[in-house]
Amino acid sequence: MSSTWTVLLPPTIDPVGPESLADIATCTSRAAYADEDALIADIDRYDAIITRTQPVTERLLTAADRLQIVAKHGTGVDNVDLAAASEHGVVVANTPGENANSVAEHAVALLLAAKRNVVDADHATQTGEWRRADFRGHDLRGRTLGLFGAGNAGTRVATLLAGFDVTCVAYDPYADPDSLPETVSLVDDETTLFERADDVSVHAPLTPETRHAIGAEALDALPEDGVVVNTARGGIVDEAALVAALEAGELGGAGVDVYETEPPTPDDPLLSCPGVVRTQHNAGTSTEALANMSRAAAALVRTAYEGEVPETALNPGAWSTSS
């Protein structure tokens, strides 16, 4: 290990993290490279990568002879080839929980906006259409929210909505029942979740098991005034099924922050679908959350620099081949 590391940064990152590494590393932004080919031609000088949404591919990892760690600025690592990282002795670690409050508050904002027709009413008001009766909406009080995933963000949603007298049911095979708020009860399967829920908020990682897990059958189980909110990953909700349910009037609305294709194409039917409140994959990117994740990702790099395996390593066994 050299006395000073070289760290590759994402194109945009709060400076608090990189600044904290000034005593042990020099940092270069991925924005300095025109494309992946240019990056790969230079990747063998990097000891660490901090990544946000940029892909860390098998091709890149194969060429990265010095690489010790990929530190994910965030929770989901679907943009990192974990198998290739393990094969090449590169530890991958993430920063779970650092943006959980930001995600949760955004999810609640989308839920409320969809339930109360906030966006449609705003547009009508701006264009001089005074149509109060069209924007009555629905209260949250007394509703049951289904949490598809009960990790840091999901449980924070439950805590925030307790003040609205909302109870929650959750499906998460990895959740510890003892760690959940008292307003949350676990169910054993997805079918039960959608049968018991009035509205649903998605807080699961995108995996082969969760891809399109929320499809036509699940959506059909929700009431006609139900709202689906997704601030996790676009591929978890079958977008074609969601559009079909909304256009048929089988759902009350949706709050969508993530998409199967990002950015969505101009002809994506979800963009013109009625009853949808849309944002741009920024649920977890409040100013505070970005600083938290930058700081935490840099801390992962420092831990690896000091010869330790980060606690959040997803493939800790790779360390024995990299160190």
GUTI-14805 format. One line per 5 residues: their letters; for each residue x, y, z of C-alpha. Coordinates in pm, 1 decimal, decimal comma, m for minus. Example, Ala and Ser with C-alpha at 12.3 -4.5 7.8 and 13.67 -1.06 7.14 Angstrom:
BEGIN
AS) 1230,0 m450,0 780,0 ~ 1367,0 m106,0 714,0
// end
This chain:
BEGIN
MSSTW) 0,0 0,0 0,0 ~ 136,9 339,8 m96,5 ~ 144,9 618,2 159,5 ~ m108,6 814,3 m42,0 ~ m406,3 664,7 m223,8
TVLLP) m566,5 782,3 m543,7 ~ m946,8 798,3 m531,3 ~ m1193,4 825,6 m818,9 ~ m1495,2 1041,2 m733,2 ~ m1839,4 1059,8 m894,6
PTIDP) m1896,5 1358,9 m1126,1 ~ m2086,0 1539,2 m850,0 ~ m2035,4 1492,3 m478,1 ~ m2061,1 1711,6 m169,8 ~ m1703,9 1824,0 m97,3
VGPES) m1719,3 1729,2 271,2 ~ m1623,7 1368,0 195,8 ~ m1329,6 1424,6 m38,1 ~ m1200,3 1702,8 186,0 ~ m1191,6 1458,9 477,6
LADIA) m951,0 1237,3 279,4 ~ m698,6 1512,8 204,9 ~ m441,5 1367,9 445,0 ~ m438,6 1022,1 286,4 ~ m552,4 1059,7 m73,5
TCTSR) m563,1 1262,2 m390,8 ~ m899,8 1264,4 m564,4 ~ m1001,4 1288,2 m929,9 ~ m1353,3 1330,8 m1061,4 ~ m1497,1 1082,8 m1308,4
AAYAD) m1605,2 1391,0 m1502,6 ~ m1240,7 1428,8 m1610,5 ~ m1286,3 1133,0 m1846,6 ~ m1476,2 1163,8 m2172,6 ~ m1620,4 811,5 m2154,8
EDALI) m1566,6 467,5 m2002,5 ~ m1291,7 385,6 m2254,0 ~ m1090,8 685,9 m2140,4 ~ m1148,3 594,2 m1777,1 ~ m1047,9 232,0 m1825,6
ADIDR) m726,7 341,5 m1995,1 ~ m633,2 519,1 m1671,0 ~ m811,9 309,0 m1407,2 ~ m507,1 110,9 m1298,2 ~ m381,9 407,8 m1095,3
YDAII) m680,4 414,6 m860,0 ~ m688,4 252,1 m516,8 ~ m1052,0 338,4 m442,3 ~ m1369,7 440,7 m619,9 ~ m1657,9 633,0 m469,2
TRTQP) m1961,7 591,2 m692,3 ~ m2316,0 721,1 m697,0 ~ m2519,0 605,3 m998,9 ~ m2229,3 559,9 m1240,7 ~ m2173,5 194,7 m1342,3
VTERL) m1878,3 1,0 m1209,1 ~ m1859,2 m271,1 m1470,7 ~ m1677,5 m600,9 m1503,1 ~ m1463,4 m443,6 m1775,3 ~ m1361,3 m160,0 m1546,9
LTAAD) m1292,2 m388,2 m1251,6 ~ m1079,4 m622,0 m1464,5 ~ m855,3 m331,8 m1566,8 ~ m829,9 m181,3 m1216,6 ~ m513,2 m354,8 m1096,8
RLQIV) m467,4 m146,2 m779,1 ~ m829,1 m111,6 m678,8 ~ m906,5 m205,6 m317,8 ~ m1259,2 m76,2 m255,7 ~ m1570,7 54,2 m425,7
AKHGT) m1756,4 276,6 m178,2 ~ m2120,2 330,5 m270,1 ~ m2252,1 679,4 m202,5 ~ m2594,7 544,5 m105,4 ~ m2752,2 207,9 m37,8
GVDNV) m2840,6 29,5 m362,3 ~ m2548,4 m133,7 m543,7 ~ m2726,7 m250,4 m858,5 ~ m2486,5 m31,8 m1059,2 ~ m2184,3 m227,9 m930,9
DLAAA) m2091,0 m570,9 m1067,5 ~ m2056,5 m736,3 m728,1 ~ m1955,0 m1075,2 m867,2 ~ m1675,2 m921,0 m1073,3 ~ m1560,6 m713,9 m776,0
SEHGV) m1535,7 m1028,2 m562,3 ~ m1352,1 m1213,5 m838,3 ~ m1092,8 m937,5 m858,4 ~ m1053,6 m894,8 m482,8 ~ m1231,4 m560,4 m459,4
VVANT) m1444,3 m492,6 m153,6 ~ m1778,7 m322,6 m216,1 ~ m1937,1 m134,5 74,2 ~ m2236,0 98,3 94,5 ~ m2372,3 368,4 322,4
PGENA) m2714,2 245,4 438,2 ~ m2928,0 478,8 642,7 ~ m2742,3 797,0 556,9 ~ m3023,1 921,1 333,6 ~ m3309,4 729,8 495,7
NSVAE) m3479,3 1038,2 637,8 ~ m3455,2 1218,5 306,0 ~ m3611,8 922,7 122,5 ~ m3884,1 885,4 384,2 ~ m3984,1 1251,2 382,9
HAVAL) m3994,9 1249,0 3,5 ~ m4209,1 934,9 1,4 ~ m4455,9 1096,9 241,6 ~ m4457,6 1412,0 26,5 ~ m4541,2 1207,0 m283,8
LLAAK) m4810,6 1015,0 m98,1 ~ m4976,0 1333,2 26,1 ~ m4945,3 1506,9 m310,8 ~ m5106,0 1213,2 m489,3 ~ m5382,7 1168,6 m230,1
RNVVD) m5474,3 1537,7 m240,0 ~ m5425,1 1602,1 m613,9 ~ m5173,7 1874,5 m536,6 ~ m4998,5 1882,0 m874,6 ~ m5316,4 1875,5 m1083,6
ADHAT) m5471,9 2148,2 m869,2 ~ m5157,4 2358,9 m901,7 ~ m5160,2 2329,2 m1280,9 ~ m5530,3 2413,5 m1299,8 ~ m5485,1 2716,9 m1076,1
QTGEW) m5195,7 2847,2 m1286,6 ~ m5402,4 2820,0 m1604,4 ~ m5705,6 2991,5 m1454,7 ~ m5918,3 2677,1 m1422,3 ~ m6106,2 2701,5 m1092,9
RRADF) m6234,0 2343,9 m1050,9 ~ m6245,2 2284,6 m674,6 ~ m6473,8 1983,5 m697,8 ~ m6223,0 1798,6 m914,9 ~ m5951,4 1804,9 m648,8
RGHDL) m6122,1 1680,0 m332,7 ~ m5870,4 1405,2 m260,9 ~ m5864,5 1167,8 35,3 ~ m5747,5 1182,1 397,6 ~ m5467,9 958,8 525,1
RGRTL) m5615,9 925,8 872,0 ~ m5726,3 571,8 945,9 ~ m5556,7 424,1 639,9 ~ m5321,2 127,7 633,3 ~ m4995,4 177,2 446,9
GLFGA) m4819,4 m125,9 305,3 ~ m4441,9 m106,4 322,9 ~ m4270,6 m317,4 57,7 ~ m3944,2 m322,9 246,5 ~ m3901,3 m227,0 610,6
GNAGT) m3542,2 m109,3 632,5 ~ m3418,8 231,9 739,7 ~ m3631,9 437,3 500,6 ~ m3944,0 222,5 530,9 ~ m3949,4 232,6 909,2
RVATL) m3887,0 607,8 903,1 ~ m4195,1 647,0 681,2 ~ m4395,7 454,8 939,9 ~ m4271,4 682,1 1216,7 ~ m4357,1 996,9 1021,5
LAGFD) m4705,4 872,6 932,4 ~ m4788,3 773,9 1289,1 ~ m4874,9 1140,5 1338,2 ~ m5140,5 1103,6 1068,5 ~ m5298,2 807,5 1253,0
VTCVA) m5176,9 573,4 979,0 ~ m5092,0 214,6 1067,8 ~ m4850,3 9,0 859,2 ~ m4812,4 m348,2 746,4 ~ m4478,5 m452,4 603,8
YDPYA) m4339,5 m731,5 393,6 ~ m3966,1 m776,6 440,0 ~ m3818,5 m1124,4 488,7 ~ m3499,3 m969,1 628,1 ~ m3655,1 m734,5 884,5
DPDSL) m3606,0 m783,5 1256,4 ~ m3954,5 m763,2 1413,0 ~ m3809,5 m627,4 1736,9 ~ m3657,5 m327,6 1556,8 ~ m3981,8 m207,9 1396,5
PETVS) m4194,1 79,6 1528,0 ~ m4501,1 m31,7 1720,9 ~ m4724,0 96,7 1440,4 ~ m4579,2 m162,2 1198,8 ~ m4678,1 m527,9 1178,2
LVDDE) m4501,2 m776,8 952,6 ~ m4684,1 m1004,2 709,3 ~ m4549,6 m1328,4 569,0 ~ m4591,1 m1268,5 197,3 ~ m4651,0 m1007,0 m71,0
TTLFE) m5006,7 m1119,9 m135,9 ~ m5110,8 m1049,2 222,2 ~ m4939,1 m709,7 210,9 ~ m5145,1 m589,5 m84,2 ~ m5467,0 m742,1 46,4
RADDV) m5435,4 m556,1 376,5 ~ m5296,2 m224,5 249,7 ~ m5487,5 81,9 133,3 ~ m5176,1 247,7 m8,2 ~ m4821,7 116,2 m66,5
SVHAP) m4473,6 264,6 m40,5 ~ m4176,9 78,3 m191,6 ~ m3849,5 61,3 1,5 ~ m3673,0 m251,9 m120,6 ~ m3350,9 m301,4 m317,5
LTPET) m3367,7 m406,2 m681,1 ~ m3270,2 m772,5 m701,9 ~ m3370,4 m1061,7 m929,3 ~ m3635,4 m1146,7 m666,7 ~ m3784,1 m797,7 m647,7
RHAIG) m3776,2 m708,3 m1018,0 ~ m4139,2 m655,1 m1126,8 ~ m4250,7 m797,2 m791,9 ~ m4529,3 m538,9 m790,1 ~ m4734,0 m625,1 m1095,6
AEALD) m5093,7 m644,4 m1210,9 ~ m5205,8 m895,3 m947,1 ~ m5063,7 m693,8 m658,5 ~ m5203,4 m364,7 m788,1 ~ m5545,2 m521,3 m843,2
ALPED) m5560,8 m608,3 m472,6 ~ m5545,3 m240,7 m371,8 ~ m5863,6 m31,9 m339,6 ~ m5963,6 203,0 m621,7 ~ m5848,0 503,9 m419,4
GVVVN) m5513,4 340,7 m339,9 ~ m5184,1 514,7 m413,6 ~ m4851,7 347,6 m495,1 ~ m4532,8 537,7 m411,0 ~ m4193,3 423,2 m535,8
TARGG) m3875,8 593,7 m414,1 ~ m3662,0 278,2 m431,5 ~ m3583,9 144,9 m780,4 ~ m3791,7 163,4 m1096,3 ~ m3768,4 m202,9 m1186,2
IVDEA) m3948,7 m316,5 m871,7 ~ m4283,1 m189,0 m1000,4 ~ m4399,7 m322,2 m1335,6 ~ m4455,7 15,7 m1501,7 ~ m4679,6 m124,9 m1775,8
ALVAA) m4907,2 m277,1 m1511,3 ~ m4908,6 48,7 m1314,1 ~ m5002,9 252,5 m1620,9 ~ m5278,9 5,8 m1708,4 ~ m5425,8 20,8 m1358,0
LEAGE) m5420,1 400,4 m1349,7 ~ m5569,8 442,0 m1695,7 ~ m5846,9 195,4 m1607,7 ~ m5931,0 390,6 m1291,1 ~ m5834,7 95,1 m1073,2
LGGAG) m5596,0 306,8 m863,8 ~ m5628,6 652,8 m716,1 ~ m5280,1 765,2 m810,9 ~ m4907,2 711,8 m784,3 ~ m4596,5 891,6 m665,3
VDVYE) m4300,8 798,8 m885,6 ~ m3943,5 905,5 m818,8 ~ m3764,1 619,7 m999,3 ~ m3807,0 467,6 m1342,7 ~ m3711,1 151,4 m1526,7
TEPPT) m3527,4 372,4 m1777,4 ~ m3363,9 686,1 m1639,2 ~ m3425,0 940,4 m1759,4 ~ m3753,2 812,8 m1903,1 ~ m3798,4 851,2 m2277,1
PDDPL) m4031,4 1131,0 m2394,4 ~ m4288,8 876,1 m2508,6 ~ m4290,3 684,1 m2180,4 ~ m4663,7 640,7 m2102,2 ~ m4596,6 698,7 m1735,1
LSCPG) m4521,7 1063,3 m1814,4 ~ m4871,4 1128,6 m1944,9 ~ m5057,5 889,2 m1719,5 ~ m5331,5 1048,0 m1506,0 ~ m5297,4 1077,9 m1129,6
VVRTQ) m4918,2 1049,7 m1117,5 ~ m4685,9 1281,6 m924,0 ~ m4338,6 1252,6 m1078,2 ~ m3994,6 1350,1 m950,6 ~ m3644,0 1277,1 m1081,9
HNAGT) m3480,0 1011,6 m861,5 ~ m3407,6 1273,6 m598,8 ~ m3584,8 1129,7 m295,6 ~ m3252,7 1055,6 m130,1 ~ m3070,0 1367,3 m239,0
STEAL) m3161,4 1640,7 2,9 ~ m2874,8 1874,1 85,9 ~ m2834,2 1708,2 424,0 ~ m2844,3 1355,2 283,7 ~ m2584,2 1431,9 17,3
ANMSR) m2345,9 1558,3 282,8 ~ m2411,6 1254,4 501,2 ~ m2349,1 1008,3 217,0 ~ m2036,1 1188,7 98,2 ~ m1893,2 1182,1 448,2
AAAAL) m1986,7 816,1 501,4 ~ m1847,0 700,6 166,5 ~ m1519,4 874,9 239,8 ~ m1510,7 703,3 579,3 ~ m1535,9 367,0 402,0
VRTAY) m1231,8 456,9 193,9 ~ m1038,5 557,4 505,0 ~ m1127,7 230,1 676,5 ~ m992,7 34,2 381,5 ~ m682,5 255,0 366,1
EGEVP) m617,0 166,1 730,0 ~ m632,1 m202,7 643,6 ~ m974,7 m281,0 785,6 ~ m1287,2 m427,6 631,0 ~ m1576,6 m177,0 642,6
ETALN) m1870,2 m297,5 851,6 ~ m2105,0 m248,3 557,6 ~ m1896,2 m455,6 315,2 ~ m2124,3 m663,3 94,5 ~ m1847,1 m905,4 m3,2
PGAWS) m1608,2 m904,7 294,8 ~ m1444,0 m1224,8 175,1 ~ m1291,4 m1033,4 m114,5 ~ m1066,7 m848,4 129,8 ~ m837,7 m1146,4 183,1
TSS) m748,4 m1141,6 m186,5 ~ m712,7 m766,5 m209,9 ~ m503,9 m693,5 97,9
// end
